[in-house]
Amino acid sequence: MEYLTDLVTTVPKGTIPSKVDELRASEAVRAAELAKAGHLIRLWRPPLGPDEWRSIGLFRAADEEELHELLASLPLHIWMKVTITPLTPHPNDPEYRTLSHD
């Protein structure tokens, strides 16, 4: 199943910059691993305000429980507020129509 995620990261005030840099580097590595495993399909950055960290991601997981486990494996998850929207195919989606008529 696919899930649209809205990931808002808020770094606590007083966090030392080297810790933030370390977690961001680890986050990039983990995101690449999830992409290679077929879980992270797409990742976008919407328009951001000052000091705002936000990403919109398309994830694939067996169910919402697995998705929560995948998201919890992201190093920055400790500072994230996550909104999850489960997605189901729309009958007029071009990809869905191609797959269902092959």
Stockholm file with secondary structure:
# STOCKHOLM 1.0

chainA/1-102         MEYLTDLVTTVPKGTIPSKVDELRASEAVRAAELAKAGHLIRLWRPPLGPDEWRSIGLFRAADEEELHELLASLPLHIWMKVTITPLTPHPNDPEYRTLSHD
#=GR chainA/1-102 SS CEEEEEEEECCCTTCCHHHHHHHHHHHHHHHHHHHHTTSEEEEECCCCCTTCEEEEEEEECSSHHHHHHHHHTSGGGGGEEEEEEEECCCTTCHHHHHHHTC
#=GC SS_cons         CEEEEEEEECCCTTCCHHHHHHHHHHHHHHHHHHHHTTSEEEEECCCCCTTCEEEEEEEECSSHHHHHHHHHTSGGGGGEEEEEEEECCCTTCHHHHHHHTC
//
